[in-house]
Amino acid sequence: MHNIKIRQHIIDRVISRRGKFHLFERLEAKSTALIIIDMQNTFLSPGGAAEVPKGRDIVENINILASEIRRLGGHIVWITHGNHNHKKLSDWPNFFNYFVSEEVRQQTIISLSPGGEGQKIWNKLNVSPEDSTVFKNRYSAFTPGSSPLERRLRSFGIDTILVAGTKTNVCCESTARDAMMLDFKTIMVSDCCAALSDEEHRATLETFIQQFGDVMTSKELCKIIEK
C-alpha cells in the first residue's frame, strides 16, 4: 500500500482557499455509492497484462469499507474495464493502435476481452449479491458512451461518490474528475486506491483535493457516514 501523505504546503493551500481541509463533515449512506474501479484479474493477477502490484495491498481496506457502507444502507458498484476487438476492429482503436506496443497488444486484447478471465473481479474481494456491477470501455466510467454508471447512480438517488480501485492516476482519477464535473460530491479514498508508484499516487491526490473534491482514508470515512 502507498505509505504517503498529502504534503503540508498543499494542506495549507487548501485551507487558505476554502477555510477548511475536508469538504464534508457528514455523509448520508443511502445517497452514497462506493465505486470500486478495475479491481479485476487484468490488473491484480501477478504477471498480468496490466498488473498493478499495489492493487493487491488495498483489498482488505476495500472489503472493510464496503462492508460498513452496506451495513449502513449505502450502495456498492463494481466497475470492470473491457474492450471489444474483432478482426482488427476495436471499440477503442486509438488506445490499441498507439498506446500498446505490438509485443503486448495481443495479450492486452485477450485480457480486456469482455467475458474473459481478465474481467473477473479479484477473488479475494468480497462481492455481495446486493452490489451493482458496471462495465466500462474507457478510463472514465462517466465518459459519454463508456458505461451506464451515471444513469444507474441517478436512479438510486446518489449524490455522493467514493472512489476506490486502480490505477489512482488513470481510471480512478478520470472517473472522479468527471464525477465532480457532473456535480456529484466526490471523495477519493486514499488507502483504497493504488498506482504504480508512490509519486503518481500522491500527485493525483494532491491535485484532486485542491480542485476536484476531497481525499480521505477509509477510517476517516467510516466516522462520518451515517444512516
N, C-alpha and C positions, 0 to 999 in steps of 0.2 A: 504494500500500500504506500501511497505517496506521503512521506513524512515532511510536509511543508506547511507553512502558514502564510497568510497574506501579510506582506511587509508593512511595518509601522507607517511609513510615509504614505502608503496607499490608504491605510485606515484613516490617517489624519486628513487626507484629501477628501475622502468620502464624508467624514464628519463635518468638515468645513463647508461642504457644499449643501448637505441636507440636514445637518444638525444632529444626526444620529448615525450609527453604523448599520444596524439591521433595519430593514424596511418594515417588517411585520412583527408585531408582538403577540398576535393570536391568529390561529388558523382554524377554520371550521372544517372538520373532517369530511362531512357529506358533500362539500363543494371543492374538495381537494383530490387531485389524482397524482399518484406516484407513477411516472412513466419511466420504464426501465428499457434502455436502448441497447440493442445489439449484443446482449449477453448470451450469445449463441456459439455453437461449435466453431464457426468460421474464425471467431476472434478469441476464443478461450482454449481451444484444443492445443496442446503442446505440438509445435511444428506445423500448425495450421497455416492456411494461405495468407491470413492477415492477423496472425497471433499478436495479442496484447498481453504479455505475461502478467502484468499487474492487475489485469481484469479478474484473475482468479483470486486475488487478495481481497477484493471488495465483496465477494459473495456473501460472507457471513453478515456484514453490515446491511446489505440489501435485504437479506432474509429477515433480519430483526426489524428493520424499518417497515417493510411490507407487512409483517405480522401485526405490528402495532397499528398501522393505518387501517388494515382490515378490521381489527378489533373495535376501532372507533367508528367504523362505518364509512371509511373513505374508499377510494377506487384505486385499483392496481391495473396498469396497462403494460403489457409486454410487447415491445416493438422489435421485430426482426427485419433485417435487410436482405433483399434478394433482387436479382435482375434476370430477366429472360434473355437468352441468347439462342438463336436458331438460324442455321445456315448462313452464318456470317452477318446476321442481322441482330441488332441489340436494342433493348429499350433504353439504353444509356450509352450510345456509341462514343460520345466524347470521352467518357471515363475509360472504357475498354480499349479505345484506339490510341489514346495518348498518355494515360496515367498508369497503365500497366504494361510492363515490358513483355516482349514476345516470349521470354523464357518462363514467365509465371502466369501468362494470360489464361492458358487452358486450365491450370489449377484453380485460378480465381473464378473462372466461369463455372466450373463444377461446384466449387464451394458455395457460390452465391446463387446457384440454381434453385428456384422455388420448389419446395418439397423434398430437397435433398438433405443429407446428413448435416451439412453446414448450417441449415436453417433451424435445427433443433436447439432449444434452449439448453444451456449447460446443465448437466444432470445433478449438480449439487445445489441448484437454485430451487426454492420451494414455490411451485406454481399451484395456485388453488383453483378449483373449478369455477369459482365466482369471479376470477380475474378476467379481464379482456385481453385479446391478442390483436395486434395490428401489423400488417405487412407494409413496408415502405421500399421504394426503389431509388431514393435519393438520400443524400446525407441528412437533410432536414425532413422530418415527417410532416412538416407543415407546408413544404413547397407545393404549389398547386399541381395536382395530379399524382403526387408522391404516395399519398395514403388517405384514408378516410378519418384520420385522427381528429381533426378539428370538429368535424360533424359529430363524431362519436362523443367527444367531450361536451360539446354544446348540448347534446341531447340528454346528458347526465346532469346538467346544471353545474358543470365545473367552471370555476373562475380562478382557481389556483393550481399551478403545476409544479411538482417537484421532479427534477431531472436527475436520473442516475444512469450509469452504464458506461459504455466505451465507444469511441475514444472521447475523452474530455473535450479535446480541442477540435474535434471533427463533427461527428454526428450529434453528440450531446450539445456542444456549443451552437451548432447550426440550428438545431431544433429549439433550444432555449431562447436564442435571439429572436427567432421567428415567433415564438410564443408571446414574448413581450410585445412585439410589433402588432400582434393580433389582440392585444390588451388583456392577456392573461397575467395575473400575478405569478411571477416565475422565480423559482429558487433552484440553484444548482447545489446538490448535496455533495459536499467536498470529499467526504470519505466513502462515498458510494459511486465515484467516478474514477476512471483510470485512463491514463495516456501512456505513451511510450517512454516518456521521461518526466522527471520532476519539473523541469523547466517549462515544458509545454503545458503541463497541468496547471502550474501556478500562473502562467501568463494568461490563460483563459479565465481563471477565477478572478484575477485582479482586474482584468478588463471588464468582465461581466458585472462585478459588483459596483463598478463605477458608473456604468452606463445602461445596463440592461435589466438588472434585477438584484436578487440577494444571493448570498453564499452562506450556507450553514452546514454544520455537521449533522449526522443522523441523530445524535443525542440531543443537540440543541432543538431540533425539530420536534422530537418526541415530547419536549417540555412545553411546547406552545400549541400543539394540535389538540383540539378538544372536540367532543361530540357536538 
